[in-house]
Amino acid sequence: MSVRVLFLALMLPVMAFAQGFAGLGTDADGFTVPERGYAFEFPRDHGAHPDFRIEWWYLTANMEAKDGTPYGLQWTLFRSALEPEDREGWDSPQIWFAHAAVTTPEAHYVAERIARGGIGQAGVTDAPFEAWIDDWAMAGPSFEDMRLTASGAEFAYDMQLLAQGPLIFQGDRGYSVKSEEGQASYYYSQPFFDIDGVLTLPEGDVAVSGRAWLDREWSSQPLADNQTGWDWFSLSFDEGEKMMGFRLRQTDGAHFTAGTWITPDGETEAFENGVFNADPLETSDVDGREVPTAWRVTVPQKGVDITVRALNEQSWMDVNVPYWEGPVTLSGSHEGIGYLEMTGYE
C-alpha cells in the first residue's frame, strides 16, 4: 500500500467526523444506538464500545502556576468506526485520533495524532484503566487515579489526576438527548478531578495545579439535518457548584439546549431544552473566522446570569477537524472558571 493510499485509509473516518458534528452526521445502519434506561457498568464502560460509531475520552483542565498565571490543558482520544466490530491487525475497522493542547494568556499550542486500530498503536483498557495513542496516555490503577501525558512540537505535559467526587450522569441517567427528533448519546462525566504536574513550554518548565473535567460519550446516531454545530460549556463556580450546558445550532436560527446542575457533593438536576441559555456577546477574528469569545449564560431557575469570557481568544484547534477550544473565566451572579468548545465556525 502506498503512503498516499495508507493516509487516505486512515483519514476517511476523520473526514466523516468532520461532515457531521462529532461524527454523528453519518448513517448509523448496522451500529448499536443508545436507548433510554441503559444500565452503566464500571469499570467496563470506561473502556471502548466498538459496536458504536463514535466515542471519546475528553479531558480539560483549568490550572494556575505558583505566580498566579492561568493555564488551560486539553487531552482527547477519539474512536471512530467504519464497521460495528473490532478485529486484530490492519484489518481493524477502528480508527483512533487524539488532540492535545495547552493554552496560556498569550499562546495556544496544539498537537494531533492519528492511528489505526488493531495493531497496538492506540486503544483503551478498562481495568487497570489506560487510554493511549503512541506515547500519549491517560492511565493509572483506576479511573479515579491517573497519570496524563502528551507532547507536541512546542509543548509537553506530565500531570497527575485524582478524583475528589462521584461520576456525574448527564441527561436522563446518562442518556443525553441532542435534538427534538430524539437523537441521543450515552454521556457521563468526572468533573471533580484535582490535577497537578509540569507543563513544558518554550520558556521552560512550569509547575501547575488546578481542576480538571473528564467527559465520556459514545453514540451512533446522526444529528438532525438542520443542526450545524454546537457550543459546549463546562463551568465550575467558586461556591462549589458546577454546570454543564450545550446548545446545538440550527439552520433556522433556533437552538436545542440541555444541561446539568451539579452540587458540590455530586447531586444533579438535568435541564430540559430551553432552560440553559447561551447568547454571544462578542466575536473575535480567529484565523479569518468570526468566533464568539464572550457569552452571556443564564439559567433563571438557578439564579445564574454570567459572562463567560475566553482566557485566550485565539484558542483555535488547527487540526484535521478544526474547532475552537479553550479555558474561560466567569463573572456576574457567579464567579469561577471553566472550558468552552465550539464547532462549526469554519
Buried (B, 14 or more C-beta within 10 A) or exposed (E): EEEEEEEEBBBEBBEBBBEBBBBBBBEBEEBBBBEEEBEBEEEEBBBBBBBBBBBBBBBBBBBBBEEEEBBBBBBBBBBBBBBBEBEEEEEBBBBBBBBBBBBBEEBBBBBBBBBBBBEEBBBBBBEEBBBBBBEBBBBBEBBBBBBBBBBBEEBBBBBBBBBEBBBBBBBEBBBBBBBEBEBBBBBBBBBBBBBBBEBBBEEEEBEBBBBBBBBBBBBBBBBBEBBBBBBBBBBBBEEEBBBBBBBBBBEEEEBBBBBBBBEEEBEBEBBEBEBBBBEBEEBBEBEEEEBBBBBBBBBEEBEBBBBBBBBBBBBBBEBBBBBBBBBBBBEEBBEBBBBBBBBBBE
